[in-house]
Amino acid sequence: MGLDIRIPLGLIFLIIGGMMSLYGLFTRGSAIYEKSMGLDLNLGWGLIMFFFGVVMFFIGRRQKWQDAPVNPRPWEREGGAPRH
């Protein structure tokens, strides 16, 4: 049942990183990058955040797939609690 925190965090980083990367691509070479010595920090950090989000999301999904029970324990089947 448990929600793995890596999945929503990965999605947040994917969305924000993608938006920053797109903004950095559309504003390449503009005057707003004079303060940062001409470096397009939006594009750079956006890509870093995007790939971090991809890694977090897929690690969380992979862990969820691996935790799925293949054969439930005898007492988890129909019939309820184990008998002693």
Backbone as CSV, one residue per row, in Angstrom:
resi,resn,N_x,N_y,N_z,CA_x,CA_y,CA_z,C_x,C_y,C_z
1,MET,0.808,-1.184,0.000,0.000,0.000,0.000,0.855,1.253,0.000
2,GLY,1.922,1.297,0.740,2.679,2.512,0.991,3.101,3.254,-0.270
3,LEU,3.039,4.576,-0.182,3.464,5.425,-1.286,4.944,5.716,-1.126
4,ASP,5.711,5.438,-2.139,7.136,5.715,-2.115,7.342,7.190,-2.420
5,ILE,8.039,7.898,-1.544,8.225,9.343,-1.680,9.034,9.696,-2.926
6,ARG,9.794,8.743,-3.456,10.612,9.035,-4.639,9.768,9.285,-5.880
7,ILE,8.585,8.706,-5.945,7.740,8.883,-7.137,7.219,10.320,-7.232
8,PRO,6.534,10.870,-6.198,6.088,12.259,-6.341,7.229,13.264,-6.390
9,LEU,8.310,13.009,-5.649,9.461,13.911,-5.735,10.065,13.897,-7.128
10,GLY,10.163,12.726,-7.711,10.681,12.628,-9.072,9.817,13.389,-10.058
11,LEU,8.498,13.295,-9.889,7.596,14.029,-10.774,7.736,15.537,-10.593
12,ILE,7.895,15.998,-9.358,8.074,17.429,-9.109,9.353,17.926,-9.772
13,PHE,10.452,17.199,-9.598,11.708,17.605,-10.218,11.638,17.523,-11.735
14,LEU,10.927,16.533,-12.268,10.747,16.437,-13.715,10.026,17.671,-14.257
15,ILE,8.950,18.067,-13.619,8.151,19.193,-14.104,8.923,20.510,-13.983
16,ILE,9.482,20.763,-12.805,10.185,22.028,-12.592,11.454,22.085,-13.442
17,GLY,12.186,20.979,-13.511,13.390,20.950,-14.337,13.078,21.136,-15.807
18,GLY,11.970,20.535,-16.265,11.573,20.712,-17.661,11.190,22.151,-17.961
19,MET,10.465,22.782,-17.038,10.081,24.180,-17.243,11.294,25.098,-17.247
20,MET,12.238,24.863,-16.331,13.447,25.695,-16.300,14.276,25.503,-17.559
21,SER,14.373,24.268,-18.026,15.156,23.996,-19.236,14.538,24.679,-20.453
22,LEU,13.226,24.597,-20.565,12.560,25.267,-21.686,12.738,26.780,-21.614
23,TYR,12.622,27.341,-20.435,12.836,28.781,-20.278,14.270,29.154,-20.656
24,GLY,15.224,28.325,-20.219,16.619,28.579,-20.571,16.870,28.479,-22.066
25,LEU,16.196,27.543,-22.728,16.356,27.419,-24.188,15.768,28.623,-24.924
26,PHE,14.605,29.087,-24.477,13.951,30.198,-25.166,14.615,31.542,-24.900
27,THR,15.367,31.656,-23.808,16.007,32.939,-23.481,17.518,32.896,-23.684
28,ARG,18.004,31.981,-24.469,19.454,31.897,-24.717,19.955,33.171,-25.363
29,GLY,21.062,33.658,-24.861,21.707,34.826,-25.445,21.055,36.152,-25.089
30,SER,20.093,36.175,-24.190,19.454,37.441,-23.833,20.265,38.152,-22.749
31,ALA,19.857,39.368,-22.457,20.600,40.216,-21.522,20.443,39.772,-20.070
32,ILE,19.521,38.901,-19.776,19.320,38.511,-18.371,20.484,37.678,-17.832
33,TYR,21.318,37.168,-18.705,22.434,36.325,-18.259,23.738,37.107,-18.096
34,GLU,23.695,38.425,-18.184,24.903,39.230,-17.986,25.387,39.153,-16.539
35,LYS,24.458,39.078,-15.592,24.837,39.021,-14.174,25.518,37.703,-13.818
36,SER,25.257,36.661,-14.573,25.858,35.357,-14.279,27.006,35.049,-15.237
37,MET,27.711,36.090,-15.674,28.878,35.980,-16.570,28.524,35.274,-17.871
38,GLY,27.316,35.480,-18.347,26.905,34.920,-19.624,26.499,33.456,-19.585
39,LEU,26.460,32.862,-18.404,26.086,31.458,-18.293,24.565,31.318,-18.241
40,ASP,24.041,30.363,-18.955,22.609,30.093,-18.951,22.319,29.134,-17.801
41,LEU,22.158,29.703,-16.609,21.955,28.889,-15.415,20.606,28.190,-15.424
42,ASN,19.604,28.799,-16.039,18.292,28.158,-16.107,18.368,26.859,-16.896
43,LEU,19.067,26.874,-17.995,19.194,25.666,-18.800,20.013,24.608,-18.073
44,GLY,21.141,25.006,-17.512,22.013,24.049,-16.827,21.348,23.383,-15.644
45,TRP,20.822,24.189,-14.716,20.188,23.626,-13.530,18.865,22.957,-13.859
46,GLY,18.188,23.426,-14.896,16.962,22.763,-15.318,17.224,21.354,-15.795
47,LEU,18.301,21.176,-16.564,18.657,19.832,-17.034,19.083,18.930,-15.886
48,ILE,19.835,19.486,-14.936,20.251,18.702,-13.771,19.027,18.249,-12.976
49,MET,18.088,19.172,-12.739,16.878,18.816,-12.002,16.023,17.811,-12.768
50,PHE,15.961,17.958,-14.086,15.175,17.047,-14.902,15.725,15.627,-14.816
51,PHE,17.041,15.470,-14.967,17.625,14.127,-14.915,17.576,13.542,-13.507
52,PHE,17.689,14.391,-12.491,17.520,13.909,-11.121,16.099,13.388,-10.924
53,GLY,15.121,14.101,-11.464,13.732,13.663,-11.382,13.504,12.346,-12.096
54,VAL,14.138,12.175,-13.256,14.014,10.912,-13.995,14.562,9.762,-13.160
55,VAL,15.723,9.965,-12.564,16.342,8.909,-11.749,15.467,8.579,-10.545
56,MET,14.992,9.609,-9.829,14.150,9.374,-8.649,12.862,8.647,-9.034
57,PHE,12.228,9.077,-10.098,10.962,8.478,-10.506,11.147,7.011,-10.876
58,PHE,12.157,6.706,-11.682,12.319,5.328,-12.127,12.854,4.413,-11.029
59,ILE,13.634,4.933,-10.098,14.046,4.111,-8.954,12.833,3.792,-8.085
60,GLY,11.985,4.786,-7.865,10.765,4.547,-7.085,9.835,3.561,-7.768
61,ARG,9.664,3.672,-9.075,8.811,2.738,-9.812,9.406,1.336,-9.828
62,ARG,10.710,1.248,-10.002,11.351,-0.072,-10.030,11.196,-0.765,-8.689
63,GLN,11.375,-0.023,-7.613,11.233,-0.604,-6.277,9.803,-1.073,-6.055
64,LYS,8.832,-0.316,-6.541,7.438,-0.691,-6.381,7.142,-1.969,-7.155
65,TRP,7.720,-2.105,-8.355,7.509,-3.318,-9.146,8.144,-4.525,-8.475
66,GLN,9.303,-4.345,-7.850,9.993,-5.464,-7.223,9.308,-5.898,-5.931
67,ASP,8.603,-4.983,-5.274,7.955,-5.313,-4.006,6.606,-5.999,-4.184
68,ALA,6.133,-6.088,-5.393,4.827,-6.706,-5.629,4.903,-8.191,-5.290
69,PRO,3.998,-8.687,-4.455,4.051,-10.099,-4.081,3.654,-11.000,-5.251
70,VAL,4.495,-11.984,-5.504,4.205,-12.925,-6.576,3.253,-13.990,-6.066
71,ASN,3.613,-14.628,-4.977,2.766,-15.633,-4.345,2.460,-15.154,-2.928
72,PRO,1.206,-14.834,-2.637,0.903,-14.374,-1.287,1.098,-15.495,-0.269
73,ARG,1.385,-15.099,0.967,1.537,-16.075,2.035,0.206,-16.775,2.257
74,PRO,0.222,-17.986,2.801,-1.029,-18.747,2.951,-2.102,-17.996,3.728
75,TRP,-1.746,-17.245,4.757,-2.748,-16.554,5.564,-3.241,-15.269,4.897
76,GLU,-2.576,-14.826,3.799,-3.050,-13.649,3.082,-4.044,-14.019,1.984
77,ARG,-4.202,-15.289,1.747,-5.196,-15.728,0.770,-6.573,-15.681,1.407
78,GLU,-7.520,-16.215,0.717,-8.867,-16.271,1.289,-8.858,-17.098,2.568
79,GLY,-9.532,-16.629,3.553,-9.618,-17.386,4.787,-9.136,-16.604,5.990
80,GLY,-8.441,-15.498,5.807,-8.091,-14.639,6.913,-6.811,-15.009,7.620
81,ALA,-6.836,-14.931,8.960,-5.643,-15.089,9.798,-5.183,-16.543,9.827
82,PRO,-3.871,-16.742,10.110,-3.354,-18.113,10.186,-3.895,-18.839,11.413
83,ARG,-4.017,-20.110,11.264,-4.510,-20.923,12.388,-3.327,-21.552,13.104
84,HIS,-3.421,-21.573,14.408,-2.316,-22.130,15.204,-2.721,-23.442,15.801
